[in-house]
Amino acid sequence: MAKETHEFQAETKQLLDLMIHSIYTNHEIFLRELISNASDAIDKVHFASLTNRDILEGDDSFEIFLQPDPEAHTLTISDNGIGMSRQEVIENIGTIAKSGTKAFMEQLKKAKEASEKGEAGSEDKDLIGQFGVGFYSAFMVADKVTIETRKAGETQATRWESTGDGSYTIEDGSREKRGTSITMTLGKEFYGDASEENYTDTYKLERLVKKYSDYVRYPIRMTFEWEETPRDKDGKEIEGAEKEKKSEVRTLNSMQPLWTRNKSEIKEEEYTEFFKNQFHEWEKPMEVFHTHAEGSVEYTALLCIPSRAPFNLYHTDYEPGVQLYSRHVFIMDKCKDLLPDYLRFVKGLVDSPDLSLNISRELLQQSRELKVIGKALEKNILKALSRKMKNKREDYEAFWNEFGKSLKIGVYNSMYSGSDTMDKLKDLLLFLSSKDGKLVSLKEYTERMPESQKKIYYATAKDKETIEHLPQMETLRDKGLEVLYLLDPVDEFCIETLREYDGKPFHSISRGDLDLEDAESQEVKKETEDIQKKNDALMKDIKEVLGDKVADVKVSARLKSSAVCLVADEAGPSLSMEQTFAEMDNPLFKAKRILEINPHHALFSRLQDLHHAGKDNKEFKDYCDLLYTQALLIEGILPENPVEFANKIAGLMAR
Ligand SMILES: Nc1ncnc2c1ncn2[C@@H]1O[C@H](COP(=O)(O)OP(=O)(O)OP(=O)(O)O)[C@@H](O)[C@H]1O
């Protein structure tokens, strides 16, 4: 096919521009990224060869080869992996289909700004791996990148070339063997003996491979050349003899998988490097699990809880799962059937001789062995979390802030899966408390409940301040009752799924009756019921005016200084759940709204007066409407018709 020139996608252009002009100083990681791509490509052909040996075309000595050329100022990284077809090159290299790219660019811009402001540490963030824009990192050091690739099983090779300036060319290539070679024509700061970052220097490359890619499972090889004075038969240099050129191909990486080594001999930094290398982590993991078991199923697991949640952890494009190996041979990436979904943030691998290499992935994912391993690992992780919560509270809270949402979603989902997940997770949950503004567990909450309190109270809103200003909070605050603040929409779904903790039911302060048991509250309740009876007609007429906006209108026992509040009926969704459903474009779930009016507020007697003048009186109707809209606003819900509301207020003010 003829040579074609293609424009990069607008997003790709932006990304390349940022890469090239980035202040991102850790250029050397480009090597790790390209080696990691090469290793992935070999994994793919290796795996395909398990069921189709022909794909290897007789070449099964997998390797990655580095070829620096100081004269031409180039560095080539070759692999005999799966390769790419012309179409795949266009799809994988020319376009960025990943939704993460935008987020990546924002982070990169932020890092740039932070570094311009001189904020410490801002430049070390290894953003590249996190967002999976690995290949493009080549443009940090190269003025031109050339790819020669041939897909295993196909005959035509493809050549791709770009200077990173907005377009690339693509044409037929001449590569004969399957696999990919990426040649970087290095920028002038990146070659030559005078350069601090000379990527044509074999010793520098060797050091970088040791540092970043030592555990890569395939040999990373390079030819070393040197000059040597010839020696005599006793091994002594021959005086005056002319130096001879020597060369040797050496393997740069140890290839010994870290997880096969003895735990006690592994340093913390080695684990950190490993997770950075293999799992695109960019900081030291929060927790590392390295276990070996020899029960009914033998396995070694090396897992970690990262120190930060990836930006897309809860998006559909996030792929959870751990890598699987059998006797150190890679089987698959991202096996999501090993651990439950609520542990989707756990990264790492499992290597087991009991996992079969030769069955389909579908069967493998349902295998008994995998289930046994998964259950054991889940147990280990939960135990470790529970220990952390008990003994290292600060660390646990750091974990919670990053990954708590996952556990809460896990509890909610157990409603459908019918599993015992809920029981496993309930003691690991934390919520913000009204007591001291700190995070509290359900156990801690119930242990410090006064005896007269029979329920666990909670309030929902977008932020702490809104809850603190809710009219309903006043009574509870006055009585010194602790309220859990549920600030994330998933919190309420989680609590509703649990229903109770240690026999104590959860109760929203914006729902049904508060059921306070103390003597004073009982008295208020009785008094409220009396007022309700006496004002039955008033309540009925307010309800009639408001029509189907509310399910009921009641005299309130929960209000102190505010005139009104809106609560939801005991059954059905709450107001905040209704909001969440509406945001999810699911407006069918509606809360049954109950308007509560404070009988001790001056407005109440005004309402009574207006009511005396007749329920069809316009002013009475306006008051009812205004009261309802106020209650909506307090809940953070916009009125359906803000103009009408504003006009009514204006009219009232002008009177
Ligand atoms: N050496 C290679 N051999 C075959 N395909 C490759 C090679 N290098 C890159 N690719 C293809 O190009 C795609 C894009 O690579 P890139 O490094 O930008 O992202 P990635 O590898 O998918 O993500 P990440 O860097 O997070 O692993 C790869 O997914 C792969 O399909």
The ligand as a Gaussian input file, in Angstrom:
#p B3LYP/6-31G(d) Opt

LIG

0 1
 N        5.772000      -3.301000      21.199000
 C        4.491000      -3.385000      20.889000
 N        4.002000      -4.473000      20.262000
 C        2.687000      -4.589000      19.949000
 N        1.782000      -3.658000      20.233000
 C        2.192000      -2.538000      20.865000
 C        3.567000      -2.338000      21.221000
 N        3.664000      -1.134000      21.820000
 C        2.422000      -0.606000      21.851000
 N        1.531000      -1.441000      21.289000
 C        0.082000      -1.250000      21.127000
 O       -0.198000       0.116000      21.279000
 C       -1.126000       0.316000      22.353000
 C       -0.866000       1.637000      23.022000
 O        0.285000       1.566000      23.829000
 P        0.492000       2.537000      25.036000
 O        1.804000       2.287000      25.657000
 O        0.255000       3.940000      24.563000
 O       -0.675000       2.203000      26.021000
 P       -0.957000       0.797000      26.762000
 O        0.253000      -0.039000      26.753000
 O       -2.220000       0.237000      26.218000
 O       -1.291000       1.320000      28.203000
 P       -0.336000       1.193000      29.427000
 O        0.882000       2.011000      29.082000
 O       -1.142000       1.749000      30.530000
 O       -0.051000      -0.273000      29.567000
 C       -0.955000      -0.926000      23.217000
 O       -2.122000      -1.196000      23.960000
 C       -0.673000      -2.010000      22.188000
 O       -1.884000      -2.468000      21.624000

